[in-house]
Amino acid sequence: AIQENQKIIIILFNNNGYQCIRNLQRAHGSLGFGNEFKYRSTLTKQLDGDKLKVDFVKYAEALGARAMQAKNALEFQ
């Protein structure tokens, strides 16, 4: 859209990863792997640390888009 100078509106809901894939993995007996955006823990050496803080607004702006963030329903209106 940016390359073609076309206006589109994208609404992004951050669920900190690919949670639907994680749920499918867990439903089929796996503990799930690589589907949550988390830091590697220095204690466990696993990806079970704090959630990654991805600034999607800055990321979109870096690609040339105009972006904004709503932190609650009132800001979304």
N, CA, C and O atoms as CSV, one atom per row, in Angstrom:
chain,resi,resn,atom,element,x,y,z
A,1,ALA,N,N,0.826,-1.193,0.000
A,1,ALA,CA,C,0.000,0.000,0.000
A,1,ALA,C,C,0.873,1.262,0.000
A,1,ALA,O,O,0.570,2.230,-0.697
A,2,ILE,N,N,1.944,1.245,0.776
A,2,ILE,CA,C,2.829,2.410,0.835
A,2,ILE,C,C,3.511,2.600,-0.521
A,2,ILE,O,O,3.596,3.715,-1.036
A,3,GLN,N,N,3.986,1.511,-1.078
A,3,GLN,CA,C,4.685,1.570,-2.362
A,3,GLN,C,C,3.765,2.092,-3.461
A,3,GLN,O,O,4.212,2.823,-4.344
A,4,GLU,N,N,2.491,1.726,-3.416
A,4,GLU,CA,C,1.535,2.131,-4.443
A,4,GLU,C,C,0.760,3.390,-4.061
A,4,GLU,O,O,-0.147,3.807,-4.781
A,5,ASN,N,N,1.120,3.994,-2.923
A,5,ASN,CA,C,0.459,5.213,-2.450
A,5,ASN,C,C,-1.050,5.014,-2.290
A,5,ASN,O,O,-1.844,5.880,-2.657
A,6,GLN,N,N,-1.428,3.872,-1.742
A,6,GLN,CA,C,-2.829,3.553,-1.517
A,6,GLN,C,C,-3.146,3.599,-0.036
A,6,GLN,O,O,-2.367,3.127,0.793
A,7,LYS,N,N,-4.288,4.168,0.288
A,7,LYS,CA,C,-4.697,4.256,1.687
A,7,LYS,C,C,-5.378,2.956,2.102
A,7,LYS,O,O,-6.315,2.490,1.454
A,8,ILE,N,N,-4.892,2.393,3.180
A,8,ILE,CA,C,-5.552,1.258,3.817
A,8,ILE,C,C,-5.522,1.496,5.317
A,8,ILE,O,O,-4.674,2.228,5.827
A,9,ILE,N,N,-6.430,0.888,5.992
A,9,ILE,CA,C,-6.464,0.962,7.457
A,9,ILE,C,C,-6.254,-0.446,7.993
A,9,ILE,O,O,-6.983,-1.374,7.643
A,10,ILE,N,N,-5.256,-0.589,8.837
A,10,ILE,CA,C,-4.948,-1.876,9.455
A,10,ILE,C,C,-5.134,-1.727,10.950
A,10,ILE,O,O,-4.595,-0.805,11.562
A,11,ILE,N,N,-5.892,-2.629,11.534
A,11,ILE,CA,C,-6.064,-2.652,12.981
A,11,ILE,C,C,-5.318,-3.881,13.486
A,11,ILE,O,O,-5.638,-5.014,13.124
A,12,LEU,N,N,-4.326,-3.638,14.323
A,12,LEU,CA,C,-3.476,-4.709,14.829
A,12,LEU,C,C,-3.763,-4.917,16.310
A,12,LEU,O,O,-3.695,-3.979,17.104
A,13,PHE,N,N,-4.078,-6.130,16.667
A,13,PHE,CA,C,-4.243,-6.500,18.073
A,13,PHE,C,C,-3.039,-7.341,18.457
A,13,PHE,O,O,-2.786,-8.382,17.850
A,14,ASN,N,N,-2.306,-6.905,19.446
A,14,ASN,CA,C,-1.093,-7.599,19.861
A,14,ASN,C,C,-1.440,-8.659,20.905
A,14,ASN,O,O,-1.879,-8.335,22.008
A,15,ASN,N,N,-1.239,-9.923,20.549
A,15,ASN,CA,C,-1.432,-10.990,21.529
A,15,ASN,C,C,-0.114,-11.659,21.881
A,15,ASN,O,O,-0.077,-12.798,22.346
A,16,ASN,N,N,0.976,-10.918,21.647
A,16,ASN,CA,C,2.323,-11.358,22.039
A,16,ASN,C,C,2.767,-12.655,21.392
A,16,ASN,O,O,3.455,-13.460,22.020
A,17,GLY,N,N,2.386,-12.859,20.165
A,17,GLY,CA,C,2.866,-14.026,19.442
A,17,GLY,C,C,1.788,-14.677,18.613
A,17,GLY,O,O,0.754,-14.079,18.318
A,18,TYR,N,N,2.045,-15.892,18.249
A,18,TYR,CA,C,1.121,-16.670,17.435
A,18,TYR,C,C,0.330,-17.596,18.353
A,18,TYR,O,O,0.544,-18.808,18.364
A,19,GLN,N,N,-0.566,-17.023,19.107
A,19,GLN,CA,C,-1.252,-17.772,20.157
A,19,GLN,C,C,-2.168,-18.859,19.618
A,19,GLN,O,O,-2.330,-19.889,20.272
A,20,CYS,N,N,-2.776,-18.669,18.445
A,20,CYS,CA,C,-3.644,-19.721,17.907
A,20,CYS,C,C,-2.816,-20.957,17.545
A,20,CYS,O,O,-3.279,-22.083,17.727
A,21,ILE,N,N,-1.600,-20.758,17.036
A,21,ILE,CA,C,-0.723,-21.889,16.726
A,21,ILE,C,C,-0.280,-22.562,18.021
A,21,ILE,O,O,-0.226,-23.788,18.107
A,22,ARG,N,N,0.036,-21.749,19.024
A,22,ARG,CA,C,0.426,-22.306,20.326
A,22,ARG,C,C,-0.696,-23.179,20.881
A,22,ARG,O,O,-0.444,-24.275,21.383
A,23,ASN,N,N,-1.933,-22.694,20.792
A,23,ASN,CA,C,-3.080,-23.457,21.294
A,23,ASN,C,C,-3.252,-24.764,20.528
A,23,ASN,O,O,-3.588,-25.790,21.119
A,24,LEU,N,N,-3.023,-24.734,19.211
A,24,LEU,CA,C,-3.098,-25.971,18.427
A,24,LEU,C,C,-2.007,-26.947,18.857
A,24,LEU,O,O,-2.262,-28.143,18.994
A,25,GLN,N,N,-0.801,-26.445,19.068
A,25,GLN,CA,C,0.282,-27.316,19.518
A,25,GLN,C,C,-0.078,-27.966,20.852
A,25,GLN,O,O,0.077,-29.174,21.027
A,26,ARG,N,N,-0.552,-27.161,21.776
A,26,ARG,CA,C,-0.875,-27.678,23.104
A,26,ARG,C,C,-2.047,-28.664,23.052
A,26,ARG,O,O,-2.082,-29.622,23.824
A,27,ALA,N,N,-2.999,-28.437,22.153
A,27,ALA,CA,C,-4.146,-29.341,22.021
A,27,ALA,C,C,-3.736,-30.712,21.482
A,27,ALA,O,O,-4.455,-31.697,21.648
A,28,HIS,N,N,-2.560,-30.759,20.829
A,28,HIS,CA,C,-2.090,-32.019,20.265
A,28,HIS,C,C,-0.910,-32.607,21.044
A,28,HIS,O,O,-0.122,-33.382,20.503
A,29,GLY,N,N,-0.799,-32.232,22.306
A,29,GLY,CA,C,0.169,-32.874,23.188
A,29,GLY,C,C,1.517,-32.199,23.315
A,29,GLY,O,O,2.354,-32.654,24.095
A,30,SER,N,N,1.754,-31.130,22.575
A,30,SER,CA,C,3.029,-30.420,22.668
A,30,SER,C,C,2.926,-29.324,23.720
A,30,SER,O,O,1.838,-28.824,24.005
A,31,LEU,N,N,4.052,-28.958,24.286
A,31,LEU,CA,C,4.058,-27.831,25.211
A,31,LEU,C,C,4.047,-26.498,24.467
A,31,LEU,O,O,3.872,-25.441,25.072
A,32,GLY,N,N,4.232,-26.560,23.164
A,32,GLY,CA,C,4.297,-25.349,22.357
A,32,GLY,C,C,5.720,-24.833,22.328
A,32,GLY,O,O,6.445,-24.944,23.316
A,33,PHE,N,N,6.128,-24.263,21.187
A,33,PHE,CA,C,7.475,-23.727,21.085
A,33,PHE,C,C,7.521,-22.616,20.054
A,33,PHE,O,O,6.988,-22.752,18.952
A,34,GLY,N,N,8.164,-21.514,20.420
A,34,GLY,CA,C,8.444,-20.454,19.477
A,34,GLY,C,C,7.247,-19.641,19.019
A,34,GLY,O,O,7.324,-18.961,17.996
A,35,ASN,N,N,6.164,-19.693,19.738
A,35,ASN,CA,C,4.966,-18.975,19.324
A,35,ASN,C,C,4.652,-17.764,20.182
A,35,ASN,O,O,3.729,-17.008,19.878
A,36,GLU,N,N,5.402,-17.576,21.234
A,36,GLU,CA,C,5.190,-16.418,22.089
A,36,GLU,C,C,6.403,-15.513,21.985
A,36,GLU,O,O,7.541,-15.983,21.971
A,37,PHE,N,N,6.160,-14.233,21.915
A,37,PHE,CA,C,7.253,-13.278,21.834
A,37,PHE,C,C,7.776,-12.999,23.238
A,37,PHE,O,O,7.333,-12.066,23.908
A,38,LYS,N,N,8.732,-13.830,23.670
A,38,LYS,CA,C,9.301,-13.699,25.007
A,38,LYS,C,C,10.821,-13.731,24.934
A,38,LYS,O,O,11.405,-14.331,24.031
A,39,TYR,N,N,11.441,-13.079,25.893
A,39,TYR,CA,C,12.892,-13.121,26.015
A,39,TYR,C,C,13.328,-14.472,26.555
A,39,TYR,O,O,12.569,-15.153,27.246
A,40,ARG,N,N,14.550,-14.850,26.235
A,40,ARG,CA,C,15.123,-16.061,26.824
A,40,ARG,C,C,15.512,-15.745,28.262
A,40,ARG,O,O,16.201,-14.758,28.522
A,41,SER,N,N,15.083,-16.560,29.167
A,41,SER,CA,C,15.374,-16.379,30.581
A,41,SER,C,C,16.834,-16.717,30.874
A,41,SER,O,O,17.341,-17.740,30.415
A,42,THR,N,N,17.497,-15.871,31.625
A,42,THR,CA,C,18.880,-16.163,32.009
A,42,THR,C,C,18.925,-17.289,33.034
A,42,THR,O,O,19.941,-17.969,33.178
A,43,LEU,N,N,17.825,-17.478,33.740
A,43,LEU,CA,C,17.756,-18.515,34.767
A,43,LEU,C,C,17.514,-19.897,34.164
A,43,LEU,O,O,18.249,-20.842,34.453
A,44,THR,N,N,16.474,-20.014,33.320
A,44,THR,CA,C,16.091,-21.321,32.781
A,44,THR,C,C,16.680,-21.607,31.406
A,44,THR,O,O,16.653,-22.746,30.939
A,45,LYS,N,N,17.214,-20.569,30.754
A,45,LYS,CA,C,17.736,-20.677,29.381
A,45,LYS,C,C,16.642,-21.012,28.369
A,45,LYS,O,O,16.937,-21.394,27.237
A,46,GLN,N,N,15.388,-20.870,28.774
A,46,GLN,CA,C,14.251,-21.130,27.904
A,46,GLN,C,C,13.608,-19.804,27.484
A,46,GLN,O,O,13.916,-18.751,28.042
A,47,LEU,N,N,12.713,-19.868,26.496
A,47,LEU,CA,C,11.987,-18.672,26.059
A,47,LEU,C,C,10.779,-18.436,26.959
A,47,LEU,O,O,9.646,-18.348,26.485
A,48,ASP,N,N,11.029,-18.336,28.242
A,48,ASP,CA,C,9.942,-18.132,29.208
A,48,ASP,C,C,10.175,-16.882,30.052
A,48,ASP,O,O,9.672,-16.771,31.171
A,49,GLY,N,N,10.933,-15.955,29.509
A,49,GLY,CA,C,11.189,-14.698,30.208
A,49,GLY,C,C,10.053,-13.712,30.002
A,49,GLY,O,O,8.938,-14.096,29.651
A,50,ASP,N,N,10.344,-12.450,30.221
A,50,ASP,CA,C,9.350,-11.395,30.031
A,50,ASP,C,C,8.929,-11.315,28.573
A,50,ASP,O,O,9.663,-11.733,27.678
A,51,LYS,N,N,7.733,-10.770,28.345
A,51,LYS,CA,C,7.245,-10.566,26.981
A,51,LYS,C,C,8.092,-9.506,26.291
A,51,LYS,O,O,8.480,-8.510,26.901
A,52,LEU,N,N,8.375,-9.734,24.997
A,52,LEU,CA,C,9.079,-8.738,24.202
A,52,LEU,C,C,8.204,-7.499,24.061
A,52,LEU,O,O,6.994,-7.600,23.857
A,53,LYS,N,N,8.814,-6.355,24.169
A,53,LYS,CA,C,8.074,-5.108,24.005
A,53,LYS,C,C,8.310,-4.609,22.582
A,53,LYS,O,O,9.288,-3.910,22.314
A,54,VAL,N,N,7.409,-4.973,21.675
A,54,VAL,CA,C,7.508,-4.566,20.278
A,54,VAL,C,C,6.702,-3.283,20.115
A,54,VAL,O,O,5.513,-3.249,20.434
A,55,ASP,N,N,7.341,-2.236,19.621
A,55,ASP,CA,C,6.648,-0.972,19.365
A,55,ASP,C,C,6.163,-1.001,17.918
A,55,ASP,O,O,6.879,-0.587,17.006
A,56,PHE,N,N,4.941,-1.492,17.718
A,56,PHE,CA,C,4.397,-1.644,16.378
A,56,PHE,C,C,4.162,-0.307,15.693
A,56,PHE,O,O,4.214,-0.229,14.465
A,57,VAL,N,N,3.905,0.746,16.461
A,57,VAL,CA,C,3.723,2.077,15.881
A,57,VAL,C,C,5.032,2.538,15.235
A,57,VAL,O,O,5.044,2.971,14.083
A,58,LYS,N,N,6.119,2.442,15.979
A,58,LYS,CA,C,7.419,2.841,15.418
A,58,LYS,C,C,7.816,1.952,14.243
A,58,LYS,O,O,8.416,2.420,13.275
A,59,TYR,N,N,7.484,0.692,14.335
A,59,TYR,CA,C,7.798,-0.233,13.246
A,59,TYR,C,C,7.054,0.177,11.968
A,59,TYR,O,O,7.641,0.216,10.887
A,60,ALA,N,N,5.767,0.479,12.101
A,60,ALA,CA,C,4.979,0.915,10.941
A,60,ALA,C,C,5.505,2.234,10.387
A,60,ALA,O,O,5.593,2.414,9.172
A,61,GLU,N,N,5.853,3.156,11.282
A,61,GLU,CA,C,6.387,4.446,10.846
A,61,GLU,C,C,7.717,4.278,10.120
A,61,GLU,O,O,8.011,5.004,9.170
A,62,ALA,N,N,8.514,3.321,10.571
A,62,ALA,CA,C,9.794,3.061,9.908
A,62,ALA,C,C,9.594,2.575,8.482
A,62,ALA,O,O,10.469,2.746,7.633
A,63,LEU,N,N,8.438,1.968,8.218
A,63,LEU,CA,C,8.123,1.510,6.869
A,63,LEU,C,C,7.443,2.595,6.040
A,63,LEU,O,O,7.129,2.386,4.868
A,64,GLY,N,N,7.219,3.751,6.655
A,64,GLY,CA,C,6.640,4.878,5.930
A,64,GLY,C,C,5.162,5.088,6.155
A,64,GLY,O,O,4.565,5.957,5.519
A,65,ALA,N,N,4.560,4.327,7.032
A,65,ALA,CA,C,3.128,4.461,7.291
A,65,ALA,C,C,2.865,5.482,8.390
A,65,ALA,O,O,3.722,5.731,9.238
A,66,ARG,N,N,1.692,6.060,8.367
A,66,ARG,CA,C,1.229,6.882,9.474
A,66,ARG,C,C,0.574,5.924,10.460
A,66,ARG,O,O,-0.291,5.138,10.073
A,67,ALA,N,N,0.965,5.976,11.711
A,67,ALA,CA,C,0.490,4.998,12.681
A,67,ALA,C,C,0.094,5.670,13.979
A,67,ALA,O,O,0.604,6.736,14.324
A,68,MET,N,N,-0.809,5.045,14.684
A,68,MET,CA,C,-1.221,5.528,16.001
A,68,MET,C,C,-1.578,4.326,16.862
A,68,MET,O,O,-1.819,3.227,16.365
A,69,GLN,N,N,-1.604,4.566,18.157
A,69,GLN,CA,C,-1.891,3.479,19.091
A,69,GLN,C,C,-3.027,3.873,20.007
A,69,GLN,O,O,-3.065,4.995,20.513
A,70,ALA,N,N,-3.939,2.966,20.221
A,70,ALA,CA,C,-5.024,3.146,21.181
A,70,ALA,C,C,-4.774,2.166,22.327
A,70,ALA,O,O,-4.640,0.963,22.102
A,71,LYS,N,N,-4.711,2.681,23.548
A,71,LYS,CA,C,-4.445,1.818,24.698
A,71,LYS,C,C,-5.716,1.335,25.383
A,71,LYS,O,O,-5.664,0.501,26.288
A,72,ASN,N,N,-6.863,1.865,24.946
A,72,ASN,CA,C,-8.140,1.431,25.503
A,72,ASN,C,C,-9.244,1.735,24.490
A,72,ASN,O,O,-8.990,2.337,23.447
A,73,ALA,N,N,-10.461,1.319,24.803
A,73,ALA,CA,C,-11.587,1.470,23.871
A,73,ALA,C,C,-11.899,2.927,23.593
A,73,ALA,O,O,-12.281,3.259,22.470
A,74,LEU,N,N,-11.753,3.802,24.561
A,74,LEU,CA,C,-12.052,5.203,24.330
A,74,LEU,C,C,-11.072,5.833,23.334
A,74,LEU,O,O,-11.480,6.636,22.495
A,75,GLU,N,N,-9.796,5.483,23.418
A,75,GLU,CA,C,-8.809,6.011,22.487
A,75,GLU,C,C,-9.003,5.450,21.079
A,75,GLU,O,O,-8.570,6.058,20.100
A,76,PHE,N,N,-9.642,4.311,20.982
A,76,PHE,CA,C,-9.847,3.654,19.697
A,76,PHE,C,C,-10.923,4.350,18.864
A,76,PHE,O,O,-10.886,4.290,17.635
A,77,GLN,N,N,-11.874,5.005,19.514
A,77,GLN,CA,C,-13.006,5.617,18.806
A,77,GLN,C,C,-12.599,6.733,17.927
A,77,GLN,O,O,-13.444,7.341,17.270
